[in-house]
Amino acid sequence: MADNRRVFIGGIATETHGFNKVLTTLEDFTEKAYFYVEEGESFEQFREGDNYFRGFLEVGEREGWELVSGVSAFAWPAGPVTEHAFETLWGRIEKHLRENGPFDGVYCPLHGGMACEHVLDPEGELVARIRAIVGPDVPIAVALDPHANLSPQFIQDCDIVCGFHTTPHIDLYPTSLRAAELMARTINGEIKPSAHSIHPPALHGLDTARTVDDSLPIPRLLRKAAGWQATDDKLLDASFFSSFPHADQPWTGPSGVIVVDEGCEKTEQYLDEIGEIIWASCDGVTIPICTPDEAIDAVLASDPADGHFLLIDFSDCPYAGAYGDATGMVKAFVDRKVPGVVTGLVCDAETVEIAHKAGVGAEIEVVLGGHCDPTKGGGPLPIKATVKALSDGKFMHVGPFHQGQPGDLGKSCCLDVDGVLVIVNPFPSQLHDKEQYKLFGINIEEMNVVCTKGVNHVRADLEPGSRGLLFPDSGGIFSFDFQQFDWQHIRRPIVPLDDVEITVKEMDRC
């Protein structure tokens, strides 16, 4: 065991929808963040549950490391990050790196899908700046979401790249543990890792990184990589990224990344096979997308005695940078008088304030949602409603996604709109855990329809026990109709916007 080793931890992370009009500000990384760890702050709060830091706490304790906390800031998805936010946070990280070094290793908890106003490859820029400070010999490890867009420059500046292996994401802790174990072996002189990647020319692939079925691309790739590792101890890790296709960056697109030890003879062979599989997966997604009316038809044709019917309004998914204020599904349920429905979240701070001021049982008239872009998702919806429940929005995750971590919907309310229960909160977020519904006295097992906004994560806790699953498109901005967007920065030609013929040997790689 090596004593007196020092590992710096810090990073800037979010997932950016390049066509969301609401910019991501410094406040979104600090006061409104998914998490914000300040310079010098202890990581003890992350010792339990599924999170980015737990693996480094455990390995660091075993190895006798001093974990030095810089800023680790993670904002909820929205529009591009402002120059002020990125450079302010970087300034804090840089100051701490320079004033508290030297370090034996650097760990960056990142996402990989961030886009900024002023730099086209923000994660690449961040790691390059860190590399310039710590020098070429200090190992840099990163943990990433599988919806990352990664540039060859980013891969070149990292030694250890570990992505989550699950979507819904329920392996943040195991991912941090993989990265920490490789960091320990590197610091102890057992290995000399390097990262290598391949980047097919597509906006997305790997079925949006879903892992809910063993036949899907990422589970198949993980099994293939495990087979390689069983016979090649030079292959240290493998991660696969479907991209976040709406980020509109030069390196938007799927990729595969392997971490190999010095002397690995099969690096290019592995990348070739990975590239072929990713390229074959770029034709589309397998989620059952339908119209709101088609979803309701399926609900009405099924038996409520068989459990709740789960509808996922994917095109207004806040965790994919959509506005979260679409009203299309609310209107559809009310118009067709569907019984036993709970739907939400609808982002509308003004409606929340009106409901809280009026109190439980009060009748209110409001214009619900649709305020960020009235042309998307159904627009503002005038309603008369009864205030069914009020909440401060604070809860603890019990389901598999973010298990053991505290959550906060903010000051929120549940409205009864002609028999349809609508949960409203003041900022873009989503319902993915049964505990969130319990804030409003709702047991989803007793509902006919549970309609939430999301793509994958909601399935971890809300799908078990359901009688059906469909993905209605309410007209939000997280759409797979890529032709509608005014792309500015992506590589061209690129699938599916262009016809592309390419061999695996011609694909970009690092």
Secondary structure, DSSP 8 states (H G I E B T S, - for coil): ---S-EEEEEEEE--B-TT-SS-B-HHHHTTT-SEEE-TT---GGGSSSS-SSHHHHHHHHHHT-EEEEEEEEE--SBS-B-HHHHHHHHHHHHHHHHHH---SEEEEE--S---BSS-S-HHHHHHHHHHHHH-TTS-EEEEE-TT----HHHHHH-SEEEE---SS---HHHHHHHHHHHHHHHHTTS--EEEEEEE-SBS--GGGG--SSTTSHHHHHHHHHHHHHHH-TTEEEEEEE---GGG--TT-S-EEEEEEETT-S-HHHHHHHHHHHHHHTTT---S-EE-HHHHHHHHHTS-GGG--EEEEEGGG-GGGT--S---HHHHHHHHTT-SSEEEEEEE-HHHHHHHHHH-TT-EEEEEES--S-TTSTT--EEEEEEEEEEE--EEE--SSTTTT-EEE--SEEEEEETTEEEEEESSS----SHHHHHTTT--GGG-SEEEEE-SSTTHHHHSTT-SEEEEE--S-S--S-GGGS---SS-SS-BTTS-----GGGSEE-
